[in-house]
Amino acid sequence: MPVCVDTAVDTLSDEAIRQARFVAISVPMHTAMRLGEQVAQHIRMLNPAAYICFYGLYALLNAGHLLEQHAIDAAIGGEYEAPLCQLIAAVEQDRDEGIPGVYSRGHVSGPWIQRTPFMVPERDHLPALERYARMEQGTETRVVGYTEATRGCKHTCVHCPVTPIYHGRFFAVPAEIVLADIRAQVARGAQHITFGDPDFWNGPTHALRITRAMHQEFPELTFDATIKIEHLLKHRQFLPEMKELGCVFVVSAVESLNNTVLQELAKNHTAADVAEAFAEMERVGITLRPSLLPFTPWETLDSYIELLNFFEQGHFIEHIDPVHLSIRLLIPPGSAHLATPNSSSWIGEFDPAAFGYRWAHPDPRMDELQKQVAALVEQAEQMGSDAVMTFFQIKARALAMQEQKLSAFKAMRQYGERKELPHLTESWFCCAEPTSNQLCAKRA
């Protein structure tokens, strides 16, 4: 019988490690990758004979150097379930070579991108939902469940870890599977569902079919999803119905308001589109919560300050978590950035400890500002500081780089009445270097 441990909320005991013959570690994000390596090192120390396999988006991207360092024995990317089951069966027979979709020391494999025979997820051995993040809206707190309606993504944003694995492909999970998963989580206490698709509207008809059925069965259930700015505008006619079906907020990868940056990242939206999307979402009453990537080689100090001005002047500060103002571009092995023209002129050596390639901003002030903002955000997180105050402290640091002054206290007073917006109690981010291992641990 397999033992399931979620190291985000539980401790993997030494006893469990010593008894294990096969250990599979999920690494769907960079933060999980960093934590997963720490777990793997601990397993190697206590049980050197254990077979360690990483699976998920970042597993295959980092397979080469992890195998070389003997940190793991295999890695699986893409639709991992079938290769993982085949690998477990093979290890039980003392063999592991030549399995399609499994990258090991004796067998190089790309991602396994074939449709999975989807089954309803078995979550009974996971910790209670009450132990995870909550959805807060005003004074109300809701227990959150999680599911996926699709996997992969039909878009190929250059910085996204989905791109080098799925290369523009996505798979729809059958609606009856998704609904059965939701039904089981509601039975365990879920009052809100997060759809974890890279883009919920890769297939808008499929998404609406699921949310309509979900709302009919559970009319009090709320939900959130991640949707591109491009899709929010293209399919805006669906937004009022999304509101009626229980959507309380949408996460969208805005990344920047610098059109040069957006073009380099192949985001397929502009700064004007972002402003239009905010207006459209305000009109229908769904909160737009942007994720940001403000530290890239193409962002400038001026455009960073313009980004801050946009959120201040639009009264949108409450829409963002301060950590997003500190995020720096991550370039993992296999990143699509490595294949872009002139990438060799700005991408440096690979840093195994950071699971990514080094790069320096052409304006040294931007690298220094990123370090200052990251430290400020981490300190604010530890102290439980007011997010709006943190925002203005960040703006003061940015303006100081231009030898301008700003009183954060005065700016906060002038900002006016605060919004109480729906949000998860833990923010997330990807495609980026985290501010610290401590923040990684909280958000993995």
DRENDRENFI-897245 format. One line per 2 residues: their letters; for each residue x, y, z of C-alpha. Coordinates in pm, 1 decimal, always signed. Example, Ala and Ser with C-alpha at 12.3 -4.5 7.8 and 13.67 -1.06 7.14 Angstrom:
DRENDRENFI-897245
AS = +1230.0,-450.0,+780.0; +1367.0,-106.0,+714.0
//
This chain:
DRENDRENFI-897245
MP = +0.0,+0.0,+0.0; +153.6,+335.0,-100.4
VC = +200.4,+600.3,+166.0; +96.3,+951.9,+61.5
VD = +260.6,+1248.0,+237.5; +204.3,+1612.9,+149.1
TA = +520.8,+1777.0,+278.1; +357.5,+2121.5,+250.3
VD = +152.7,+2041.5,+560.6; +295.4,+1714.9,+699.1
TL = +637.7,+1577.1,+784.5; +781.2,+1283.2,+594.2
SD = +896.0,+1063.9,+881.2; +1235.2,+895.0,+888.7
EA = +1055.7,+565.8,+950.4; +855.2,+602.1,+629.6
IR = +1172.8,+688.7,+437.5; +1362.8,+385.6,+566.7
QA = +1077.0,+152.6,+469.1; +1037.7,+291.5,+117.8
RF = +1168.9,+113.4,-186.7; +1026.9,+363.6,-436.7
VA = +967.7,+735.2,-373.1; +783.3,+956.1,-624.1
IS = +806.8,+1332.5,-563.8; +576.3,+1576.8,-740.4
VP = +752.0,+1890.3,-872.3; +492.3,+2087.9,-1072.0
MH = +647.8,+2427.6,-991.2; +991.4,+2575.1,-927.5
TA = +921.5,+2615.9,-557.8; +826.1,+2247.9,-534.7
MR = +1144.6,+2163.3,-726.5; +1363.0,+2330.6,-466.1
LG = +1180.5,+2165.7,-178.7; +1170.0,+1832.8,-361.0
EQ = +1547.5,+1828.6,-393.8; +1581.3,+1882.5,-19.0
VA = +1347.5,+1589.8,+43.8; +1541.6,+1374.8,-204.6
QH = +1871.7,+1455.6,-33.2; +1725.9,+1352.5,+302.3
IR = +1596.7,+1028.6,+151.7; +1939.0,+954.7,-1.2
ML = +2102.4,+1000.0,+337.2; +1861.0,+773.5,+526.8
NP = +1783.5,+518.5,+257.1; +2046.7,+515.4,-19.8
AA = +1885.3,+214.9,-187.8; +1549.0,+386.2,-238.6
YI = +1455.3,+456.3,-599.9; +1367.3,+826.9,-635.5
CF = +1157.3,+958.7,-921.7; +1056.3,+1322.1,-980.7
YG = +744.1,+1385.7,-1186.3; +575.1,+1704.7,-1302.8
LY = +663.7,+2005.6,-1517.4; +999.8,+2079.6,-1356.8
AL = +1109.0,+1716.7,-1327.3; +1204.8,+1667.3,-1689.4
LN = +1344.7,+2018.9,-1728.9; +1597.6,+1944.2,-1453.9
AG = +1646.5,+1572.5,-1518.1; +1993.7,+1594.0,-1671.3
HL = +2183.8,+1753.5,-1385.1; +1975.8,+1581.3,-1112.9
LE = +2060.1,+1241.0,-1259.3; +2424.1,+1339.4,-1298.0
QH = +2437.3,+1439.9,-931.3; +2259.7,+1114.4,-834.0
AI = +1990.3,+1318.9,-662.7; +1725.7,+1114.0,-843.3
DA = +1702.7,+793.4,-1045.0; +1437.6,+898.2,-1295.8
AI = +1219.6,+1188.8,-1409.8; +885.4,+1203.9,-1589.8
GG = +731.1,+1504.8,-1760.9; +395.6,+1560.3,-1925.6
EY = +110.3,+1314.2,-1872.1; +298.0,+1123.3,-1606.5
EA = +49.7,+867.2,-1469.7; +101.2,+584.0,-1719.7
PL = +484.7,+606.5,-1729.9; +496.2,+633.1,-1350.7
CQ = +288.3,+317.9,-1304.0; +502.4,+134.5,-1559.6
LI = +818.0,+249.4,-1381.4; +694.0,+127.1,-1042.9
AA = +614.5,-213.3,-1194.3; +958.2,-225.5,-1357.2
VE = +1143.1,-134.1,-1036.2; +956.6,-412.0,-857.2
QD = +1115.3,-643.7,-1115.3; +1459.1,-484.3,-1066.2
RD = +1463.7,-305.4,-1402.8; +1397.2,+54.3,-1505.3
EG = +1542.3,+102.8,-1851.8; +1369.6,+178.8,-2177.8
IP = +1028.7,+283.1,-2043.0; +865.9,+537.7,-2277.5
GV = +830.5,+872.4,-2103.9; +1083.3,+789.2,-1829.8
YS = +1418.0,+971.8,-1834.5; +1676.2,+766.2,-1642.9
RG = +2052.7,+723.4,-1653.4; +2027.5,+458.1,-1921.5
HV = +1736.4,+600.6,-2117.6; +1684.9,+955.3,-2242.6
SG = +1318.9,+1042.3,-2292.9; +1123.2,+1352.4,-2374.5
PW = +787.7,+1434.7,-2214.7; +506.6,+1182.2,-2239.5
IQ = +239.4,+1371.3,-2430.5; -30.8,+1116.0,-2491.9
RT = -382.2,+1127.7,-2361.9; -412.1,+975.6,-2015.8
PF = -695.4,+730.4,-1941.5; -831.2,+972.1,-1681.5
MV = -969.1,+843.4,-1353.6; -1130.6,+1021.4,-1059.0
PE = -842.9,+1130.1,-830.1; -812.8,+933.7,-506.3
RD = -764.9,+1190.6,-230.8; -869.1,+996.8,+78.6
HL = -508.4,+960.9,+198.6; -434.3,+1332.4,+173.7
PA = -463.9,+1565.8,+474.3; -800.5,+1722.0,+548.2
LE = -889.7,+2019.2,+330.2; -914.8,+2236.1,+641.8
RY = -536.4,+2220.8,+668.8; -481.0,+2396.5,+338.0
AR = -530.5,+2753.2,+215.5; -873.1,+2913.3,+257.9
ME = -1067.3,+3151.6,+39.6; -1140.3,+3475.6,+221.4
QG = -1404.4,+3725.6,+115.7; -1466.0,+3998.1,+369.5
TE = -1533.3,+3825.0,+701.0; -1621.4,+3494.7,+532.6
TR = -1371.8,+3210.4,+509.1; -1425.1,+2906.2,+288.9
VV = -1253.8,+2566.5,+273.1; -1089.2,+2521.9,-68.2
GY = -1075.5,+2219.0,-295.0; -872.6,+2183.3,-614.7
TE = -926.6,+2018.8,-952.5; -827.6,+2051.1,-1317.9
AT = -1053.3,+2061.0,-1621.7; -762.4,+2061.2,-1868.3
RG = -391.2,+1987.3,-1875.9; -127.6,+2155.6,-2084.7
CK = -192.9,+2475.6,-2279.1; -247.2,+2566.5,-2642.4
HT = -42.3,+2884.5,-2594.3; +336.3,+2897.0,-2594.8
CV = +439.2,+3190.0,-2375.8; +819.0,+3189.1,-2388.9
HC = +879.8,+3201.7,-2012.3; +619.2,+2940.3,-1915.3
PV = +734.9,+2593.0,-1799.5; +432.2,+2437.8,-1972.1
TP = +568.0,+2540.3,-2314.2; +881.4,+2317.5,-2332.8
IY = +680.3,+2020.3,-2204.6; +347.9,+2041.9,-2391.3
HG = +455.6,+2253.4,-2692.7; +110.9,+2401.7,-2743.2
RF = -95.5,+2088.5,-2674.7; -364.3,+2047.6,-2411.9
FA = -599.2,+1772.3,-2301.4; -951.5,+1811.0,-2170.3
VP = -1033.3,+1601.4,-1863.8; -1377.8,+1443.9,-1916.8
AE = -1647.3,+1651.7,-1749.0; -1783.0,+1353.9,-1555.7
IV = -1435.5,+1294.2,-1405.7; -1398.8,+1658.3,-1301.1
LA = -1748.4,+1669.2,-1152.4; -1693.8,+1344.7,-961.5
DI = -1372.2,+1490.0,-819.1; -1554.9,+1807.0,-713.3
RA = -1836.9,+1603.2,-563.4; -1591.6,+1400.5,-353.3
QV = -1418.8,+1716.1,-227.2; -1748.8,+1880.5,-136.6
AR = -1822.5,+1569.6,+67.9; -1491.4,+1634.5,+248.3
GA = -1590.9,+1991.5,+327.0; -1493.5,+2199.0,+21.6
QH = -1691.2,+2521.8,-13.1; -1481.8,+2673.9,-290.2
IT = -1301.9,+2514.1,-585.7; -980.4,+2632.3,-746.2
FG = -947.8,+2521.0,-1107.6; -574.7,+2470.7,-1149.6
DP = -565.5,+2461.4,-1530.7; -283.4,+2665.9,-1687.1
DF = -569.3,+2835.2,-1871.9; -930.0,+2749.1,-1784.7
WN = -1050.7,+2890.1,-2115.5; -826.6,+2687.6,-2345.2
GP = -1160.3,+2519.7,-2402.2; -1428.0,+2768.2,-2289.4
TH = -1720.1,+2544.0,-2390.0; -1575.9,+2260.4,-2181.6
AL = -1519.0,+2494.4,-1886.5; -1873.2,+2628.1,-1899.7
RI = -2019.6,+2279.4,-1926.7; -1843.4,+2185.5,-1603.7
TR = -1923.4,+2503.2,-1409.1; -2288.1,+2494.2,-1516.8
AM = -2326.9,+2137.6,-1393.9; -2131.4,+2217.2,-1075.5
HQ = -2354.4,+2515.5,-998.6; -2670.3,+2317.2,-1062.8
EF = -2562.2,+2049.0,-814.4; -2393.0,+2280.7,-563.7
PE = -2543.8,+2630.1,-602.1; -2357.7,+2766.8,-295.9
LT = -2016.3,+2653.1,-418.8; -1783.5,+2930.5,-538.1
FD = -1478.1,+2895.6,-758.0; -1176.8,+3067.6,-911.5
AT = -973.9,+2995.2,-1223.8; -672.4,+3112.1,-1422.1
IK = -756.8,+3273.9,-1757.6; -541.1,+3469.4,-2003.9
IE = -609.3,+3838.7,-2058.7; -650.3,+3751.6,-2424.7
HL = -927.2,+3503.1,-2346.5; -1104.9,+3729.5,-2099.3
LK = -1147.4,+3984.7,-2376.5; -1215.3,+3739.6,-2659.4
HR = -1484.5,+3554.6,-2462.5; -1611.6,+3841.9,-2250.4
QF = -1970.7,+3744.1,-2331.7; -1929.5,+3451.2,-2090.7
LP = -1819.5,+3662.0,-1794.7; -2167.1,+3756.0,-1662.1
EM = -2263.1,+3387.9,-1659.3; -1935.0,+3298.9,-1486.6
KE = -2032.6,+3544.5,-1213.6; -2376.6,+3383.4,-1179.2
LG = -2218.9,+3036.8,-1163.1; -2009.0,+3136.4,-859.9
CV = -1680.1,+3269.3,-997.1; -1544.5,+3515.1,-740.5
FV = -1202.3,+3587.3,-887.8; -982.1,+3511.2,-1185.4
VS = -603.0,+3493.6,-1183.7; -442.9,+3618.5,-1503.7
AV = -74.8,+3627.9,-1598.1; -45.4,+3998.8,-1671.8
ES = +332.8,+3982.7,-1608.6; +411.3,+4343.7,-1712.6
LN = +265.5,+4660.1,-1860.9; +572.4,+4717.2,-2075.9
NT = +473.3,+4619.7,-2430.5; +830.3,+4527.2,-2519.0
VL = +835.9,+4279.9,-2230.6; +498.3,+4139.2,-2330.2
QE = +620.8,+4089.5,-2684.9; +941.1,+3917.6,-2569.4
LA = +732.8,+3682.0,-2352.9; +482.7,+3617.8,-2636.4
KN = +191.9,+3701.2,-2405.6; -35.4,+3807.7,-2692.5
HT = -178.4,+4099.0,-2497.0; -82.7,+4462.9,-2451.8
AA = -90.1,+4709.9,-2163.8; -409.0,+4855.1,-2313.3
DV = -563.6,+4507.3,-2310.4; -485.4,+4475.4,-1939.7
AE = -659.8,+4803.8,-1863.3; -958.6,+4691.8,-2071.3
AF = -972.3,+4357.0,-1891.7; -970.8,+4528.5,-1552.2
AE = -1260.1,+4749.3,-1662.8; -1453.9,+4453.5,-1800.8
ME = -1406.4,+4246.9,-1484.8; -1504.5,+4541.6,-1265.0
RV = -1819.7,+4580.0,-1475.9; -1931.6,+4218.8,-1426.3
GI = -1822.5,+4200.7,-1062.0; -1549.0,+3935.4,-1081.4
TL = -1218.7,+4027.6,-915.8; -916.2,+4016.8,-1145.9
RP = -603.5,+3907.0,-959.7; -299.5,+3950.7,-1185.7
SL = +21.7,+3758.0,-1148.3; +330.2,+3959.8,-1233.7
LP = +682.2,+3908.0,-1364.2; +825.6,+4259.3,-1329.7
FT = +1197.3,+4175.0,-1332.5; +1308.1,+4066.0,-1678.1
PW = +1593.5,+4191.7,-1897.5; +1349.3,+4411.9,-2093.3
ET = +1173.0,+4584.8,-1802.4; +1306.2,+4930.2,-1723.7
LD = +1306.3,+5129.3,-1404.6; +1062.5,+5371.4,-1565.9
SY = +824.1,+5093.8,-1673.5; +844.4,+4930.0,-1330.6
IE = +735.3,+5258.1,-1172.0; +462.4,+5291.1,-1436.4
LL = +339.7,+4945.3,-1333.8; +314.6,+5062.3,-973.3
NF = +138.2,+5379.0,-1083.0; -119.3,+5174.7,-1273.5
FE = -218.7,+4981.5,-961.9; -217.7,+5291.0,-742.5
QG = -410.3,+5517.9,-976.4; -663.1,+5250.7,-1069.8
HF = -714.0,+5165.2,-701.5; -602.9,+4809.0,-779.7
IE = -335.5,+4759.6,-510.9; -554.1,+4511.8,-321.8
HI = -572.9,+4297.0,-636.2; -208.7,+4189.4,-606.3
DP = +0.8,+4011.1,-346.8; +320.9,+4206.6,-272.9
VH = +538.8,+3906.1,-358.0; +444.7,+3950.2,-723.2
LS = +626.6,+4283.3,-729.4; +953.5,+4101.7,-653.2
IR = +945.1,+3820.2,-909.0; +1248.9,+3772.7,-1131.3
LL = +1251.7,+3572.4,-1454.1; +1358.3,+3210.6,-1414.0
IP = +1521.9,+3032.1,-1706.5; +1522.0,+2658.1,-1632.5
PG = +1688.2,+2398.6,-1856.8; +1478.4,+2352.3,-2168.0
SA = +1326.7,+2700.2,-2140.8; +1197.5,+2837.0,-2469.6
HL = +1410.0,+3147.6,-2399.2; +1719.6,+2942.6,-2479.7
AT = +1603.8,+2906.8,-2841.1; +1516.6,+3272.6,-2898.0
PN = +1734.8,+3495.2,-3120.7; +2030.4,+3656.8,-2939.3
SS = +1961.3,+3462.5,-2618.6; +2333.0,+3387.7,-2584.9
SW = +2397.1,+3760.1,-2547.1; +2209.4,+3782.8,-2216.0
IG = +2174.9,+3428.7,-2078.3; +2476.1,+3320.0,-1874.2
EF = +2593.4,+2994.4,-1721.3; +2367.1,+2731.7,-1571.4
DP = +2342.2,+2741.1,-1191.1; +2243.7,+2393.5,-1063.4
AA = +2170.1,+2526.4,-714.6; +1909.8,+2764.9,-855.8
FG = +1778.7,+2520.9,-1119.6; +1819.1,+2789.3,-1382.2
YR = +2050.8,+2995.1,-1599.1; +2203.7,+3316.1,-1469.3
WA = +2128.3,+3649.3,-1628.4; +2198.2,+4009.8,-1535.4
HP = +1988.5,+4313.6,-1613.1; +2156.0,+4567.2,-1844.7
DP = +2064.3,+4833.0,-1586.3; +2233.4,+4732.0,-1257.1
RM = +1976.6,+4937.9,-1066.6; +1709.4,+4686.0,-1160.5
DE = +1899.8,+4391.2,-1012.8; +1963.3,+4591.2,-696.1
LQ = +1597.9,+4695.8,-678.2; +1484.3,+4335.4,-716.5
KQ = +1701.8,+4230.7,-423.3; +1565.9,+4513.1,-209.8
VA = +1204.5,+4441.9,-300.3; +1249.6,+4068.9,-235.4
AL = +1397.0,+4135.6,+108.2; +1124.1,+4386.0,+190.2
VE = +848.9,+4143.4,+84.2; +999.7,+3861.3,+288.8
QA = +1024.3,+4082.3,+598.0; +666.2,+4202.9,+548.9
EQ = +549.3,+3842.6,+515.8; +720.9,+3743.7,+838.7
MG = +575.2,+4041.1,+1027.1; +226.5,+4014.2,+877.9
SD = +252.1,+4372.5,+752.0; -25.3,+4559.1,+574.8
AV = -7.5,+4480.2,+202.3; -89.3,+4835.1,+92.2
MT = +186.3,+4973.4,+313.2; +426.3,+4716.4,+166.3
FF = +326.9,+4831.3,-182.5; +413.9,+5192.4,-105.9
QI = +739.0,+5092.0,+62.1; +827.3,+4912.1,-261.9
KA = +735.5,+5220.7,-462.6; +953.3,+5434.4,-235.1
RA = +1248.9,+5202.8,-305.0; +1187.6,+5222.8,-680.2
LA = +1164.2,+5603.0,-677.6; +1479.3,+5620.3,-465.7
MQ = +1662.5,+5455.6,-755.7; +1573.2,+5769.8,-952.6
EQ = +1671.3,+5990.5,-657.4; +1308.7,+6073.8,-586.0
KL = +1141.1,+6057.2,-246.7; +808.2,+5913.9,-139.3
SA = +654.3,+5892.9,+206.5; +492.1,+5549.1,+222.6
FK = +274.4,+5655.3,+517.7; +150.2,+5965.6,+337.5
AM = +85.1,+5773.8,+15.2; -108.6,+5508.7,+205.4
RQ = -327.7,+5772.2,+369.8; -396.1,+5934.3,+33.8
YG = -482.6,+5602.2,-129.1; -829.3,+5612.0,+21.7
ER = -1079.4,+5344.6,+116.5; -961.5,+4986.7,+105.9
KE = -1128.9,+4709.5,-93.3; -1204.0,+4373.3,+65.3
LP = -1152.4,+4137.7,-226.4; -1184.4,+3758.9,-244.2
HL = -848.4,+3585.1,-232.5; -673.4,+3268.8,-122.0
TE = -487.3,+3292.6,+206.4; -165.3,+3185.0,+31.8
SW = -53.2,+3340.7,-292.6; +128.5,+3150.3,-564.8
FC = +363.9,+3223.6,-848.5; +558.7,+3032.6,-1110.2
CA = +803.7,+3095.3,-1397.9; +1008.0,+3287.8,-1146.8
EP = +1283.3,+3286.8,-892.3; +1132.4,+3282.0,-541.1
TS = +1229.7,+3543.1,-290.2; +1347.8,+3286.9,-36.2
NQ = +1322.6,+2925.5,+68.0; +1090.6,+3032.4,+347.2
LC = +841.2,+3179.3,+100.5; +889.9,+2873.2,-118.1
AK = +792.6,+2647.7,+170.3; +479.7,+2842.8,+243.1
RA = +361.2,+2856.3,-115.4; +461.7,+2519.8,-256.0
//
